[in-house]
């Protein structure tokens, strides 16, 4: 009786081993990006050898494009900093310098594919980029990361003071109009209301802009 039980138990173990051997790979929870290498029908006793070439590395080109433009920028800035980020905000790579609007870096495939966001600081006259969604395209062994930028913000600021008392003037409007515009008919480019006597005018510029600044309802001394 004991012998029969042992045989049965052994049969069960063997059956389980066979079952696991025949299960498809998917049942083990294998996941990832699959790239087909080749097709081959294999016959009994056949010995077949074939190399597989993969892209374990990519030449990553980081390039810049102004928002709304289809062309790429060509500025030079040795002090610029570009931070490549993963999904959890982890820093994958931190690089410095832009030549003719580009930065080149050799990266492992899994590094490139894990980039989800990008930040860039001190990039010529453009505003800093914080956590922009990464836009990556692939051509052969080359990967391209395009960063969209806007021009930096220009600003004017100061205090409005009374000519006689030297005290700050609160709640007064300071308006900037295009050069030689009539403030009675033209629309202000930007305006500010003084707080604790201070005004602040800021706007995005892609080129120089001449402005006429006016104080509303007050004579300028």
Number of C-alpha atoms within 10 A of each C-alpha: 5 7 8 9 10 11 11 12 12 12 12 12 12 11 12 12 11 11 10 12 10 9 10 8 11 8 8 9 7 7 8 6 4 6 7 5 9 7 6 6 6 9 8 5 6 8 7 9 6 6 6 7 7 10 10 11 16 21 18 22 18 18 20 22 17 15 12 9 9 8 10 16 16 14 14 15 18 12 12 16 17 21 19 24 23 18 10 8 13 12 14 15 16 13 14 15 17 23 13 13 18 19 17 16 13 13 16 14 17 11 16 22 12 13 22 19 21 25 18 22 16 17 24 17 15 18 16 18 18 12 15 16 15 18 14 17 12 12 8 8 13 14 23 18 21 19 23 19 20 17 18 16 13 12 11 11 12 11 16 22 14 13 10 7 7 9 13 16 15 16 14 18 16 23 21 21 19 17 11 9 14 12 16 7 7 10 13 19 15 16 19 17 18 19 15 13 17 19 21 16 18 14 13 13 15 12 6 7 8 10 16 15 19 17 15 13 9 10 7 10 6
